[in-house]
Structures are given as C-alpha cells and as structure tokens.
Amino acid sequence: MSDSSIQQQLALAAPFTDGEPMETSEWRDSLASLLQASGPGRVREIMDMLAATARAPDIGWQPAPGTPYVNTIPASHQPAFPGDIGTEERLASLMRWNALAMVVRANQAYGELGGHIASYASAADLFEVGFNHFFRAGEQGDLVFYQPHSAPGVYARAFLEGRLEEDDLAHYRQEITARQRGVKGLSSYPHPWLMPDFWQFPTGSMGIGPISSIYQARFMRYLQHRGLLDTSKRRVWGVFGDGEMDEPESMSALTLAAREKLDNLIWVVNCNLQRLDGPVRGNGRIIDELEALFAGAGWRVIKLVWGSDWDGLFARDTEQALTRAFAKTVDGQFQTFAAKDGRYNREHFFGQDPALEALAQGLTDEQIDRLKRGGHDLVKIHAAYHAAMETAGRPTVVLAQTKKGYGMGEAGQGRMTTHQQKKLERDDLIAFRDRFDLPLTDEQAASLAFYRPAHDSPEMRYLHARRAALGGFIPARRTAAPPVPVPPLSRYAEFAVQAGGKEMSTTMAFVRMLTALLKDQHLGARVVPIVADEARTFGMANLFKQVGIYSFNGQAYEPEDIGSVLSYREATDGQILEEGISEAGAVSSWTSAATSYSVHGQPMLPFYIYYSMFGFQRVGDLIWAAADQRSRGFLLGATAGRTTLGGEGLQHQDGSSLVQAAAVPNCRAYDPCFAGEFAVILDHGMRQMMERQEDVFYYVTLMNENYAQPSLLAGVEGDLIKGLYRYATHKPENAESKAKVRLMGSGTILREVIAAAELLAGEWGVTAEVWSATSFSELAREARDVERFNRLHPRGEPRVSHVRLCLDGGAPVIAATDYVRAWPQLIASYVDAPFTALGTDGFGRSDTRAALRRFFEVDRHHVALAALTALREQGQVDADVCAQAISRYGLSVDAPASWVA
Ligand SMILES: Cc1ncc(C[n+]2csc(CCOP(=O)(O)OP(=O)(O)O)c2C)c(N)n1
C-alpha cells in the first residue's frame, strides 16, 4: 500500500477531532506504522482484538454502521481495465442515443405512449460494463434482472447487435400495431409474455425483480444440491433502482440471501438519488442508508461513488476536505449539484471550504462539470463488478452513484421532473449529440435518426467479439423444454377416483397424491413441494422425513423429534422448500421452479400450498408476475372458502381468491368439491404443463372439511375440466308439478346444494338437477370465446358454449359457492335462464360451519328458498310456498345482510 493510500485510509477518521489531539495522533500514527510494517491483515487482527475489548459492557463501544462517502475499492486496488475504453464509450453513447430517440419518437407520434429516458441515461454504463465483461449468455449463462425503466437501453443494444431492426425500434410501446405490420414491437418493460424469446424476468412492478432474483439464486443452489443441474458457475445479476429499494419486497429476503451464502448473487443498485417525484432521501444519503442495511443483513457492500477523475483530487486532498464535505452533503444537494453546471459546482461545492477551493483551482468549469460519479466510469464499475465476482460466501451489492438523466443537460440531468421527460427540443437533441460526440448531422439529430455503425466498423466488431466471448446475446429466453411423462391417474389417485364414500378432506387427498407422485420414477424428482410454515396445518409432516427439507448446509442439530417417523429432517438434498412465514418468498420460490423449464431447461413441477387467504390477496402481484413469466405449476389455496374454515374468522376466511385468479389470463382456477374431481384436475394440469408444454398454471382450492367422498361418476372428466358436469337429478316421488330447477355449487357448498336438491324434491315437489361447477372461470372463458366467435362470424354456424349446452331450457339456475357472488356471476350473462347467485360477500367471522353457512345464506335451506323464489318469479309456485319455507327452516328475515353485517 502506498503512503498516500495509507494516509487516505487513516484520514477517514480525521473528522473526529477531540480534546486530546496529541494522544489521538499518537494512536493514529501507531496504526499507520503497523499498517506499513505488517500490512492490512495484521491491522485487522489488532482491530478485532481492540474491538472485542471495547465492546465489554462497561465500555459499551459499538461500531458505526457505515463507511465514509468514498469508493470501497481504492484506486490502488483496481484491476487493469480489460477492454478498449474508447470503443466502449462510443458504443454506450450510441445506445444512449438510440434509446432516447426511440422514446422521443414514440411520444412525438403519439403523446400517450409514454416511456422513460432518464433512468437508462443514468444506468447505461452500469449495463454496458455488464454486457461487455460480465453477463454471460447460453445454457450455463447468467440470469440478469434489468431495471424496468431502462428497457429502451436494452433494446438499443439489441438493435446494435442486429437482433432488432429500425422498424422494431420505431414500434416501441406499440405491440399491437407492430404485429399488424409484421414487425416485433417492443414492450414497455421486460415482459416475457409479450416478448417470449427475449425477456426472461418481468421487473416492471417495483420490488418484484429484487425478491425474485434472490429466490432465483437460491433455486439455482437447490438444483445444484439436489443433483439436478450444475449451476455452480452461474450468477444472478440484478440492476435495480435506489427508489425501488423502498419496496418491502426488495428488502424482505436480504437476510435469506446472506444466510444461505448466495455468492452467486450480485445486485447493482443504480443510486441516481432520485425516484419519480423527487429525491429518494433528500435529507440523507441513500447510499449510506443502504450500506448499513445491506451490511447489517450480511451482504458485501461495494460503494462505487466517484469516478476516476476524482482520484487525483483525493490524492491531493491531504486535509481530507472532500470526505468531510461529503459527510455534510445530503442527496437533495447532490441532486442540485448534478442539475447545475461547473460554475455552480465550483462556487457551491468547492467554494464551501478553502481547501476544497484549492483542489478545484487547476480545473476549468467544464472539467468540474464533467467530473464523473462512480456509476458513469467504466473503469470504476469494472473494478466493483470484478470485486463482486471474487466475493465468496455472501451476496454482494454494488451501490453505484449516478446522475439521473445523465447527459440530458438542461433538459433533464438531475431535474426533479426528469423521470417523466419524454420529449426533447431540437436544441436539446443537438446538445446531446455534442455531449456524447455522436456521428450525426444536425438534421439527423433533430429528426431522431437511429444510428447503427457499419457491420465491419471497429465498434461493431468489438461489440460482437465481446458478446461472443461471453456466450452470445442476452437477454434471451428459451421457450421449449423436454417433456416429462406424467403417470396414469390410477397409479397415484385411485383412492380418490374410487373413493366409495370414504371420509376425507380434499387437502388430505392432495397430500396423499403428492406423496405418491414424489415417488414416481420420472416426475418424482421434479416435484417441488413448497410451504410457508403451514406444512403441519395441511397434514404434510410425513414428507419432512420422506423427502427432507432443503437446507443449503444440511442439519447441524439433533432434532427434538429424532425418533419419530415424522421427524423434522433438513438436508442438503432435501426436496421441500420450507420458506418460513413469507408468502412473498414462497411464491417467489414457486415462480423459480415454475419457470425452470425455460430458465434452466429443467422442467420442474412446483406445488405451493398455503392458506388461500394469503395467496392472491396477499401476493397477487407476484402471482401476476409469475403469469407474465409463463409459469407452470400448481398453486393450492388450502383452507379455502369463507364457511369451511370455521373458527378462523375475518383475516383467514377467503372469499375472493377465485375471482382474482379468474382475472389472470393463463391461470386455470378450480374449486372442486370432491377428491376424485381434484384428481382429474391434477392429471389434466400435469399433462397440459409437463407433457404438452402449455404456458398455463393452476390454482386449485383445497378444503379441510372431512366428508364422505363419492366415487367419480363415469365419463364426466371432459365436462369436469370444462368447469361443469351434472352430478345428480333429484325428482319428487309423486310429481304433480312440472317445476324444475338447476342447482349449481362448487367447493364444499356443493354438498349443501345436494342437500337442497333433496329438500326440493322431497318437501316441495320440485325436480332439482345438481351440477358440480368445478370452475366458473373456465366456463366463462369458453363462453366468452363462443360469444365473440358468433359476433364476428354472423354468417357462420353459431357455436354453443358448454354452459349453454348444459343449461338449456328455461329452468331457473341457482348457484351457490363459498365465495363472493362475483365468482358464480362470471357465467351469469351466458346462461339463458333466470340466474340467482348466492355467496359469502362481506367480512368473515368465527363460528361453526353450520352457523357460518346460515349467516352467509349459502346453506341448504337458503339454496332451497332461492330455488322456490326463482320458481315463484316464473309463476310456478305461490308466494305462500316461499313464506312456508322461510318459516319451516327458521330463516331470519330481519337479520342484516352478510355484506353489511
Ligand atoms: C410497485 C410499483 N409502484 C410504482 C411504480 C411506478 N414507478 C415506476 S418507476 C418509479 C420510480 C423509480 O425510481 P428508482 O427505483 O429510483 O429508479 P430510477 O428510475 O430513478 O432509476 C415509480 C414510482 C412501479 N413501477 N411499480
């Protein structure tokens, strides 16, 4: 270490002056000589020893959580830059230009399209160093999560790489028009659903990218430890915003990443100090705050604050005036410095102290203006990434200081409004051209011409050579994976299909099927059971011992229940992902497994089972992102329904997850009542996803209510999958009346519906058909298609939906479920008969199942009354009959409705 470097390190303590300066100085000197004589290792030893002493209770010393506002990697420790800086800077400038041109063009043409310039302007160099030196492509490549608002820059690079054409760029944010014109069209943000060959991970919703990246890194370890795939050389990179770090999801798994020693994970936080409205921490320093947070969570933190041209200033700054000034400057002020010119910076930053003034003396205003922040300096960025790659045993975060809207000059750099700046005037465009020395005429700049150098130009040869060395282009998404054979139902679900009246809950049936599937020769190893601290609730404790709980470091303790057959077993090759009380984490794990077919070419079949209330309602946006990512797997909403989960009450009883699931285009949602129905859905789903490779996933509810399970009726499988099949017809014995109703139910309420049909036939002389509605959303989806087809083909043979086919004729339909009425009402407009929906609208509460069903008016008596009422409205029964039913069944007519009570 050089003398000046030692001085620099030691002087970081310089601001701490005290009443005994001589003594302090002696301490500092002795540390300096120790450093010089014995090196940093010895200094660390001595400091550890002193720290241990000073932490004694009667001294009570605690280390300050942060380090000064300077680069973690000193100039003296930087590796040589392995590339051609000039070429890389020129390429970066071209990407900046094309990205900007893409956004401004789109908004000149259609002001409503939106788009962002300033985010990528700040992140361009962070990306470029990654693309030129670190992000590896191919089967053994890295996984990269891109800051969403920087998407234009990623497209601009793909354009230079020859993967996108001018026409594609010209259709940024115009996917529909583009397709009509036979060009690609570029999605606003990374969306695998919209660009399935390109984007791998959706990051448009802040916080989803960060948490997903952690669980992806963890899932790579899981694949490795289970012997399924060698992922040891691969890394997960995430480039995120400093504002984005405010999201709870961004933060929630930091300790997991450190605990599991995920040194395959590198985050780069683009600290441009601004978010959408203004500064991220105007009155503080976000980099320092994040440093303390990440370091506390166990990450390696690399601060990348200042660029190379500050090195000389630091070297000359013997009084540490810079460090002191930074310690006093808050981000709101740093932002103002970014927005203002060199002269302002000279006056207001360097002018605050004679020592600083002296430092700036040799610099012109122009040079001061061009002093780079760390995140805009390729050499410094490379040094930080290089150090991150060398880090063993923990994840790394690079906190890179940048300027938002870098290079946008007056039009945007550091401006409060820069996030949404989408239009630039002619002068601004020409100034940008000059700022980045772009090979464009005034007219080309003003008309926003895209620019791609000739194929054999040095820049293009360089760009291609770099990517070739790193395995090819990224982002790139693989769409196909090897199919995996699914065993016949009879092998794992015969007990459910031929249940013969045996009592069990559908949850128990699922666990039994899962246990059997785990033993299947082909599929078994690919099954990933996932829980968020509820395995025992769902009767899955037997799996702990059978397949083990994944733990990167095995089991370092003797479990209390070691002798038991259900013993708690953690193992490096454990198969269950036990995520603790983090639904966000569990669903992120699920997504990692559910996209493994694409991300790793390894199809996996995840089953995440959870309290249904804590699914779509709690982590709906993560599920939406999983859908965008074309996930394949099963989400199992257990303890589902609002009257089935008796005593748990308001925050546990779920009445709406199915409605939310219905709104996810590639989610197939089912609410089966019987174990045999569940088995058919499971079989169908597995074949669709694992064999036929369709990009769908399943949400299926499971109940904890035990009841007699009938055998599956013969031949109903097809209709059951469509969402509706006839289960039974109850006819009155001596039927005089021709009155007929169709009763429909799903989940456990089907049993009340069956009982209501018996009442109607037995007590009221009404013929009642019972229909098991396994999926209102599938019925509605198909009916919607049919309706649309008929509308668009007025002369064609009209099609008939499954709902219509099942429910032809005018007999009233009564649908009752354990969910809000909106769930059965999904099909209301496709039914050609009077339609009554009963449901559990309102807040849940604790009571017995019977009391709850009475309260929500979904019990057999209310179903029967609803049927009689529908017949009354058709003039088939008298009002007296309904009144009699109310009185016979003791139904309260004054109680407030469940949705107001
Ligand atoms: C969950 C969510 N909330 C809000 C937004 C809207 N939004 C988009 S970008 C942005 C600010 C991003 O700031 P930062 O993370 O600092 O990134 P920068 O663009 O400054 O680099 C906001 C609030 C979003 N995309 N996702």
The ligand as an SDF file (V2000), in Angstrom:
LIG
                    3D

 26 27  0  0  0  0  0  0  0  0999 V2000
  -44.9590   -1.3410   -7.4960 C   0  0  0  0  0  0  0  0  0  0  0  0
  -44.7090   -0.1110   -8.3150 C   0  0  0  0  0  0  0  0  0  0  0  0
  -45.0400    1.0750   -7.8040 N   0  0  0  0  0  0  0  0  0  0  0  0
  -44.8560    2.1910   -8.5200 C   0  0  0  0  0  0  0  0  0  0  0  0
  -44.3300    2.1410   -9.7760 C   0  0  0  0  0  0  0  0  0  0  0  0
  -44.2070    3.4090  -10.5960 C   0  0  0  0  0  0  0  0  0  0  0  0
  -42.8050    3.7950  -10.7510 N   0  0  0  0  0  0  0  0  0  0  0  0
  -42.1490    3.4820  -11.8290 C   0  0  0  0  0  0  0  0  0  0  0  0
  -40.5700    3.9710  -11.8040 S   0  0  0  0  0  0  0  0  0  0  0  0
  -40.7560    4.6950  -10.3350 C   0  0  0  0  0  0  0  0  0  0  0  0
  -39.5890    5.3800   -9.7200 C   0  0  0  0  0  0  0  0  0  0  0  0
  -38.3690    4.5180   -9.8010 C   0  0  0  0  0  0  0  0  0  0  0  0
  -37.3320    5.0890   -9.0880 O   0  0  0  0  0  0  0  0  0  0  0  0
  -35.9690    4.3410   -8.9270 P   0  0  0  0  0  0  0  0  0  0  0  0
  -36.1960    2.9470   -8.4570 O   0  0  0  0  0  0  0  0  0  0  0  0
  -35.0980    5.1740   -8.0870 O   0  0  0  0  0  0  0  0  0  0  0  0
  -35.4280    4.2070  -10.4040 O   0  0  0  0  0  0  0  0  0  0  0  0
  -34.8310    5.3070  -11.3770 P   0  0  0  0  0  0  0  0  0  0  0  0
  -35.8230    5.4110  -12.4990 O   0  0  0  0  0  0  0  0  0  0  0  0
  -34.6860    6.5820  -10.6300 O   0  0  0  0  0  0  0  0  0  0  0  0
  -33.5220    4.7780  -11.8320 O   0  0  0  0  0  0  0  0  0  0  0  0
  -42.0580    4.5160   -9.8740 C   0  0  0  0  0  0  0  0  0  0  0  0
  -42.5840    5.0350   -8.6150 C   0  0  0  0  0  0  0  0  0  0  0  0
  -43.9880    0.8610  -10.2760 C   0  0  0  0  0  0  0  0  0  0  0  0
  -43.4650    0.6770  -11.4880 N   0  0  0  0  0  0  0  0  0  0  0  0
  -44.1490   -0.2250   -9.5070 N   0  0  0  0  0  0  0  0  0  0  0  0
  1  2  1  0
  2  3  1  0
  2 26  2  0
  3  4  2  0
  4  5  1  0
  5  6  1  0
  5 24  2  0
  6  7  1  0
  7  8  2  0
  7 22  1  0
  8  9  1  0
  9 10  1  0
 10 11  1  0
 10 22  2  0
 11 12  1  0
 12 13  1  0
 13 14  1  0
 14 15  2  0
 14 16  1  0
 14 17  1  0
 17 18  1  0
 18 19  2  0
 18 20  1  0
 18 21  1  0
 22 23  1  0
 24 25  1  0
 24 26  1  0
M  CHG  1   7   1
M  END
$$$$
